[in-house]
Amino acid sequence: MFQLLKPGHVIPFMRLAFPATLFSCVIILLCVFSLATRGLNWGLDFTGGTIVEVNFTQAADLDDMRTALKQQQIEGAIVQHFGSTRDVLIRLPPKGETNQQQLATKVTVAAKQLAADAKLTRIEFVGPAVGAELAQSGFMAIVASLLCILAYVGFRFEWRMATGAVLSLAHDVLVTLGVFSWLQLEFDLTVLAAVLTVVGYSLNDTIVVFDRVRENARRLRKGEMSEILDISMTETLSRTLITSGTTLFTVVALFVMGGALIHGFATALLIGIGFGTYSSIYVASAWAMYLKVKREHLLPVEVEKDDSGVESL
C-alpha cells in the first residue's frame, strides 16, 4: 500500500487551525463583497436572449464569424464551437423587442459570407422571466442540498460535526461564486451544475475524514480531540491527495482542451475541488473542534439491562 508518511508520524494540522480560519474569513468577506458590489455575470440561460446554431460543411473560423456578425450590426454575440468545428453556437443578448425572423436572416447572411452552403439549424429565444426562474431554482437547489446534508451528517455523526460540514460546503460555494464575480466570468447552467458537483465532492472528502475521526475516537483512549483530528487527517491524507490529484488531472484536461463551451464548468470545478480539499481540514474539522466536540460525543450509546431484561440507556 502506498505510504505518504513514515509510520507513526502525525502532521499537526490543527496547530494552524486559527490562522487558517482567519484566512477563510478574509476570503469569504472578499467574496461576499464582490458578490454584493459586482454581482455575477449571468449567462443567457439566466438573463434571456437568443441562441442560434449554424452548421457548416467544413471547419468554421470563429473570428471570421464574429466579424461577419458585426458587419450585420449584431453586437455582443458569443460565438463558440459545439460538438465539432463544423457546428457553431451563437449566443445573442436580449435587446428590446427581438424579431426572430430578422435576426435569423442576419445570422444566415453572415454565415453564408463564410460558406455558401451554411445552414441555420436552430434558433431559440429565452425570455428573461424564464431566466429569473432558473436562477431562483438554482439557488433553492443549493440551499436544499445544504439542509439535507446538515440533517444527514447530524444523524450519521454528531450535530457539531454536521455544522462544520455545512460550513465547509458553504465556504466552497461562496469562494467559487466569489471568484466568478471578481473575474466576471460568465455564470450559466453548466457552471451551476459544477457548483452542485463541488458540493457533492467536498462532502465526500469531509465524510471520509469524519468517519476516521469517529473510529479513532473509539479506538484511542488518550489524547485531546485536536490530537485525534490530527491523527485522523494524517491517516487519510494519502487517500485525499490521490483522489484530489486524479480528479484535478481530469479537470485540468477539460479546462485546457475542452473548449469554450465547458470552460466555465471546468473553472468552477478547479476552484471548488482545490478549496474543497482545504476546507475539509481547516473548515469542517476546525469548526467541529471550536464547537467543543469530544470523544464522548462520538462513542456509541451504552445500553444496560436490568434484572427483568428490559433495556435502558
N, C-alpha and C positions, 0 to 999 in steps of 0.2 A: 504494500500500500504506500502511496506517495506521502512522504512526510515533509512538511514545510519547515518544521522546527524540531529541535532536539527534544527527545522525550523528557518530560518534567519541566520544560521551560514554559513560563507563563508570561504573556505580554500584559503589562499593566494598563489596559485600555482606560479604565475608569479614573486613572490618575489625571487624564486630560479631559475628563467629562465637563468640568466647569468652563475651561477655555473654549471647548467645542460648543457648549451651549450658548455662550456669548456670541460666538461666530454665527451659529444658526439664527439667533435672534436678530443680529445685524442683517444677515442675508434676507430673512423674512420681512423685516421692516423695509428694506430697499425694494423688495419685490412688491409689497403692498403699496408703497409709494408710487412705483412705476405703474401699477395697475390702476391706481386712483387718478393719476395725472395724465398718463399717456394712453391708457386703455389697451385693448387688444386690436390688432389689425385683422378684423373679421374678414374671412373669405366670402366668396359669392354664395356659399352654402348658407350663410347666416344673413348677409346683407341683401340678398336677392341679386338679380342680374340675368344675363343671357349666356347660355352655353351652346357653342356651335362646334360640330365635328365635321372635319373635311378629310376626304380620302384622296390620296394621290397614287398613281401607278408606280412612281419612283420615290426615292427618299426626298423629303421636303426640307428645305433650308429655313429654319425658324426666323433668322434675321431678315431674310428676303420677305417672309410672310408678314413680319411686323412692319416693314417698310411699305408693302403693298396696302396694308390696312390703314396706315397713316395717310397714304395718298387718297384713300376713300373717306378721309375725315373721321376715322374710327380711332379714338384716343383711349389710352388706359387699358388696352387689351393685354391679357395674359395668354401667351402662346406657348404651347409645350407639346411634346410628343406623348402619345399614349398607345400602349400595345406594340407599336412598331414605328419606325421612322417614316412610314408612308401615311400614318394617321396623325392628324394634328387636332388638338383640342384648343379652342379659343374661348376664353372667359371674358365677358364684357360687363363692366359695372353698370348699374342702372343709371339712366339719365332721363328723368322726366317721363314723358309718355313714350314708351318703346313700341315702335311699329315693327313687328317681327318680319313682315314681308319686305319692307325697305331694308332692314338690317340684313336679311338673308341675301337680298340682291347685291348689296355692297360687299359682303363677305365672298359671295360667289365670284364677283368681278375681280376682287383681289386675289382669290385663289387661282383663277384662270390666267392671271398675269404670270404666275409661276409655271403652270401646266394647263394646257387647253383641255385636257381630259379630267381635270379635278372635279370631284363630286361632293356636294353638300349632303352628308348622310344623316345629320340630326341637328335640330335647333330647338332649344328648350328654354323657356322663361321661368325664373324662380322669383316669386314675389317677396317683398320684404316681410310680409306677415308670416309667411312660411319660414323665413329665416329666423325671425324672432322666436317662433315656436320651437325651432330646432335648438336655439341657444338655451332656452328655458329647459327643454327636455334634457339637454346635455348636462346642465348644472344640477338638475334634480337627480340625474343618474349618478353623478359623483357623490352627492350628499347621501343618497340612499345606500350606495356601496359602503361609505364610511360608517353609517349607522349599523348596517348589517355586520360589518367587520367588528365593530365595537361589541355588539351582542355576542358574536361567535367567540371572540377571544376571551371576553369576560366569562362566558360559560365554560370554555375549554381550559382556561388557565386561571386568571385572577383579575379582578377589576383594575388593579393598579397597572398590571402589565397590559391590559386591554387599552387603558388610557394612553400609555406610552406608544402602543402600536398605532392607534388612530392619529396621535400627534405626529408620528413618523410619516404616515401616509399623507396627512395634510401638508406636512413640510415639503414632501416631494412634489405634490401637485402645485403648491404655491410657487416653489422655485421654478418649476417648468413653465408655468404661466408667466412668472415674472421675467424670465429670460426672453420669452416670445414677445412680451410687452416692451421690454427695453430695446430689443433689436428690431421691433416692429416687423417680425416675421408673420407671414400670413397664417391665420388660425382658421382651419377648415375642419370638415368632418373627419378627415384622416388623422389630423393632429388630436382631435378629441378622442378618437379610438386609441391613439398612442398613450394619452393621459390615463385612460381607463386600464390599458395594459400595464402601465407603470404601477398603478395601484395594486394590481394582482401580483406583479413581480416582486415589488417591495414587501408585500405581505408574506409571500412565500419565504423570503430570506429571514424576515423577523420571526416567523413561526419556527423555523429551524433552530434559531438561537434560543428562543424561549423554551422549546422542548428540551434542549440540552441543559438549560438553566434549571428546569424542574427536575430532571434526572439527577443533576449534581446536588441540588438542594436536599434530595432524599438520600443520596449516597454519602456526601461529605458531612460529617457531624461537627466539624470545627471550621472556624473562619467567618469573617464578616460577609455580608451579601455582596459587597463590591468585589471581594476575592472570588466568590462563586461566579459572578458575572465575568470576571477576567478569565477564569479557567474555562468557562463555557465558550466564550468567544474565541479563545485561543484554539480550543479543540475543533471548532467549526470553521476556523479561518481558511484552511486548505480548501474545504468544500466551497466556501463563499468565493474565494478568488478564482477557483477553476470554473465555477458556474458563471460568475460575472464576466470572466475573461472570454470564455467561449461565446457567451451571448453578445458581448461587445464586439467581438471579431465579426460576427454576422451583421450586426447593426452598422458597423463601420463600412462593411462592404456595400450595404444598401445605401448608406449616406454618400459614398463615393461613386458607385456605379449605378445606383437606382434611377437617376434622372430627376428632373424637377417635379414629376408627378408625386413622388413619395419622399421628396426631400424634407418636408415638414414632419412627416411621420418618423423618419429616421432621426431627425434632430431632436424631437421630443423624447424618443427612446434613449438616445445618448445621454441627454441631461438627466432623465428620470432614473436610468439604471445606475449612473455614476453616483448621484446623490442618494439613491435608494440603498446602495451598499453602505454608504457613510451613515445614513440615518438609522439603519437597523442597529448600529452600535451606539452612536452618540445622541440619538433622539429617543428611540424606543426603550433601549436598556437603561439609558441615563435617567429618563423621566420615571421609569419604574423604581429606580433607586431613590430618586428625590421624593417619591411618594411613600417611602419607607416600607417597601415590600420586604418581607422577612422570610426566612426558611420555613417558619411555621405556617405561613400562608399557602405554601406550595405542597405541604405534606398532606397525604390522604387523611380523611376524617376517620378516626378510630371508632369502631363500633363495639360496644360492650354488651354482653348478655347477662341478664340477671338469672336467678335460680330457676325461674319458670321458662327460660329460653327465649324471652322476649328481648329483641334487640333495642338498644338505646344509644344515642350519640353521647 
